[in-house]
């Protein structure tokens, strides 16, 4: 992550259990960044009525100014790889890999976003990864490549409008158009089927992830990594959804029909892990969650149980022939449910999670999933208009997200 003039701090992952001194420095830097760039500079009154009135009058301004922190300067550039020819693009300042395609995608809102598609010849499924709000593709590049190898998946990551070398200015609606463009690319360019797609949303990335997931009926699975209930709920313990709120995940999660894995750190000082717990409780198809004891907002990949549990989940949803869907939980031929019976339990290593998953149905052409995505917009808009959802009280937070 860049502080605007210093060295770029990239995600460094070690799944052996050891954390280097350099990584500890990165963690301290991220924590300090959270404190510096939080909502505290804007919210000068502790009275919720004042906050509500301000946000009601400044919806788009608040979303753009306080929810998005694109690294400045960007951590990479996009150039044409002259050694290969044919106009193939590559990212600078990252390790070159033959199995990575760098793309520029047009969105329906007029932006041109940068995406990277990591290919794994052993993969049968594809992960579409939406990163946090203070990172860009260059910083996430190495992690994407490592996840592709360890999980045996293809993986597409992309930069939101206004991030990295993507054009335009970031906004909530632009992120929805961004993930749609990335998804269309998977379907139309790479021939990926909807039932082979796993959506992965980290922190603010849980917003576009659930927006898309709520409209895809045959999606394979969803992973929510340090997710938010909504933008306003990160700041204050509101009891209902307001029209000026952003990323209303609490209203969208009940519309997601595929298995959902929630990962959250119990010591998260940016997005309290009660957000992850409540989203898990609202899931239709629950998979055993991972509460990482002592995990903060930006360091969960450093814990060995993170990759272990994620591998179990990927393996489970990949083996789709033995699972029944009963009473909103995943079960294996009427045996014990996979889900935890108490979302307040301590962090689990996930080594005892059975490797099974729900059946997938594949009878339509891949393009039809995109068409269904468009047709479902009206139904979701009607749900959002009601905005009657409630949430558990929690303390005020300093910022929507500072994942790096």
N, C-alpha and C positions, 0 to 999 in steps of 0.2 A: 504494500500500500504506500502511496506517496503522500507526504505532508505538504506538497506544493512546491518543494524545492530540494528535498533530501533524496536519499537513495530509495529505490523502489523496494518495498518489503514484500516478497512473494510468499505464498503459502508453502510451507515446508512440512511434509508429512512423514512421520516415522511411526509405523504400526508395530514396532518391536516393544513399545512401552517406554522408551527412553526419550527425554526431552532435552535438547541441546541448550547451551547457554544463549545462543543466538535466538532460539525460538522463545525463550523466556523474555528476552528483550523485546521481541516482537509483540508478545502478549501484553507486556507492560505498556508498550506504545499504543496498542489498540485500546486498552482500558482508559488511558489518558485521553485518547481521541474522543472516546465516548463522552467523557466529562466535558470536554471543551466545546464540542459541537452539538450538545443536546438541546432540547426544547427550553431549557431553563432561561436562555437569553431572551426568549419570546414571551413566555408565560410569566408575567410579573405579578399576577394576582393569584392567591390561593383559592379564590372563590370560583366554583365551577360555573356559575352563571356568567361570569365575565368571559371565561374560556369559550363557553358555548356561543355567546353572542359574537365574539371575535371570529371563531371558526365558521359560524354560519354566514358571516359576511365576506369571508376571505377564503372560500373553499379551494379554488384553484391555486391561489397564491401560496397558501399554507402547504398544499400537497407538493408543489414544485420546489418551494424554498426549503422546507424542513424535512421532507421525506426522502430526498435524493441528494447523495453526496458523491458525484462522479469524481474519481481520482483526477487531480489536475497537477501536472500534465498527465495525459494518458500514459500507461506503462508500455505501450507498443505502437508501432505503425504497421500499415498494410502496404506491401510492395509486391511487384511482380517478380517471380522467381525466374530470372533469365537463364539459369543453368538448365532448366527443364523445358522452357518454351511453352507455347500454347496458351499463354496468358494466365498460367496457374499462379495464384497468389499465395503469399506466406506472411506470417507475423514476424516482425523484427524483435530482437531482445528476448527471444525464447529459443529453446533448443529445437533444431529442425528435426522433423519426423516425417517419414515418407507416408505414414498411414493417416495423416491429418489433412483434410480439405479445408481451406479458408474461403469463405463465401461472403458476398454482399447481397443482402436480401431487401427487396422493396416491401414496405408495409402498406396497408390500405389507408393509413393516415399520412402517407407521403414521405416517411423517413426511409433512409437506407441504413440498415443495421449490419454489423459484422457478426459472423457466426463461424464456429469451428466445429467440424464433424470428425470425431476420432473413430476410426474403423478398427474393429477387432474381428479377425477371420473366424474365431471360435464363437462369436456372439449369435444368439437367436433373438435377443431383445435389444431395444434401444432406449437409452435414458435421455430425456430432454431436461436439461438442468438450467434453472433460473437462479442466478446468484444473488447475493445480498446487495445492499444499496451503497456500499462504499468500496466496491471492488470493480475491476474490469476484466476483460477476457485475458489480457496478458498476465495478470496476477493469478488467475484461476487455471491457466493453461496446464501447468504441471500436475495440479490435482486432478484435472479432467483426464489427463493421460494415465495417471496412476489408477484412478477408479476404473477406467476402461479395462485395464489389465487385470486388476484384482477381482473385479466383478464379472469379467468376461461378457461385457456388453459393448455395443456401439454407444457413443455418447455425443450429443450435440449441446454445446454451450453457445450462448449468444450475449451480445451487449445490448442493453436497453437503449432506446433513443436518447441521444445526448451523452452516452457513456463511451469511453474508449474512442474509436474512430467512427462510431455511428453518428449520423447526422441528427440535427434537430435538438429540441429541448425535452428533458424527461418530464413525464406526467403519468398519473395513474392510467388514464385511457391509452396513452401511448404504449405502456408496458403490455396492455392487453393485445394491442395490435402487433407488438413485437413478438410475443409468444405464438400468436396465430401464424405469423409469417414463418417462424422457425418450424412450426408443426407442419404447415403446408409444404415446406421444403422437404421434410422427411417423407411425407406421403407422395409427393409428386416427382421429386428428383431422385430419391433413393428407394422408392417403392416400399417403404415401411408400412405395415398394416397397423391400424389403430390398436388392435388387440395385442400387439407386440411392443407398445409404447409404455414406458414408465415415466411419469412426470415427477421431477424432483425440484422442490422449492425451498430455498434457504432464506429464512428471515423474511424480509420484504418480498423476496421471490416467491413466498407462499401465496401472495396475492394473485399474480398472473397465473400461477400454477392451479389454484383452486377455481379461478375464473374459467380456465379452459377445461379442467377436469369435470366441472359441474355440467358441461355441455357435451361430453363424450360418453356415450352409453356403453361402449365396449372396450374402454381403456383397460390395460392390464393391471396397473397399480399406481399408487401415489406415495411419495416420501415427503414428509414435512419436517424440515430441519430447523429447529428454533423458530417456529412459526408464530405469527401474530393473530390475535382474534380480530382486530381491526386497528386502524391507525390511531383513533382516538382512545381506544382502550389501553394502548401502551402508555398513554399519558395519565389518564384518570379512570377511576373505577365506575364508569357509566353503566347504567342498568338497562339501557335499551339502545337500539341502533338509530342514529340520527341521519338525516338526509345528507348532511355535509361531511359525514365520516368517509374515510377512504379505506380501500381493501377490506370490505366487510366479509371476511372469511367465516365469521361465526354464522352468517346467514347462508353461506354457500356449501359448507361442509356436509350438511344433511342431503344435498343433492348429488353427492359423489357416491357412485354405486360399486366401485371397485375396492379391493383391499387397500388400506391406508396404514402406513408405518409412521409413527410420530417419534422424533428424536429431540430431546431437550436436555440442557444442563440444569442441574438443581441449583447452581450458584449463578445463574444468568443475571447479570446486573443491568442489562439493557432491555430485554423482553422477559419478564418474569415467567418462570416455567409453569405457572398456573395457566398461561395461554395454551401451552402444549397439552396440558392435562384436560382442559375443557374441550379443546378441539377433538382430542381422542375420544372423550365421552360422547361427543355428538356424531362420531363416525357411524355410518351404516354397517360397514364391514371392517371390523377392528382387527388389526394384527397386534401382537404383543408389543407394547411401546418400549422404548429405551430411554430411561431417565438416567443420565450420566451423573453420578454423584460427584459434586465439586466442579462439574463442567461449567464453563462460562459461555459467553455468546459466540466467541470467534475461535474457540480452541477444541471443539468436539472431535475434529478429525485426528487429533493427537492421541486420543485414548484408544487403546487396542480394542476395547469392546465395541467401538464405533464400527470398525470395518468387519468385525466378526458378526455382529448383529445384522448389518447391511447385507453381508454375504448370505446369511441364512434366509433373509427375506427374499432376495433375488432368486435364490435357489428354489424357495417355496413357490413363488408365483410362476417360475419357469416350469415346474412340474405340475401341470394343471389337470392331470387326468384323474386324481384320486380324491378330489375335494368336494364336499357338499356345502351348500350355503343354507344355514338354518338359523332362524331367529336372529338374523342380523350379525352373526358371528361366523368365523371360519371353523369348520370342524372336519375331522378325519373319520369318515364312516361311523358317525354317531359316537365317537369317542370324545375325550376331553377337548373343550375349546382351546384354541391357540391363545386366545386373548387373556391378558392378566385380569384377575377378578378385582383388583384394587389398583386404581391408577395412582395411588399415593405410595406405592411400594418403592423400595430402593432400586437403584440402578441394577440392571441385569446384564450378565455377560452374554446371554442369548445362546449359550452352547447347548441348551436342552430344548430348543425350539424345533418341533417337527418340521420337516421339509416337505410341505404340501401346499397346494394353492387351489384357487377357484378355477373352474373350467372356463375356457375361452371359446367363443363362437366366431367362426370366420366364414361367412357366406357371401359377403358383399365385396365389391371391388374397393380398393383402398381409397379412391377418390370420393366414395359415398360418405366416408366419415367426415370429410370437410364440409360436404353439403349439409349433413345433420347438425354440424356445429353451428352453421348459419341459422338453420330453422329453429334452433332451440333458444335463440336470444330472447324472444318475446316472453317465453315462460319464465326465464330467470329474472327479467325485468319486473314481472308481476310479483315475484317472490320478494324482491328487494323493496318494492313499494310498501309492503306491509311493515317491515322493519320493527317487528315486535319482539325480537330475540332479547334475552337477558343474559347477563354474565355474572361471574362470581366477583365480589369486591376484591380489589387489590390496591396496593399502594401506588401513588403517582410515580411515573417513570420519567427519566430525563430525556429520552429520545425515542423515535420510532425504531431506529436500528442503526447500528454502526458496524455491520459485519464487514470484515475485511478479508 
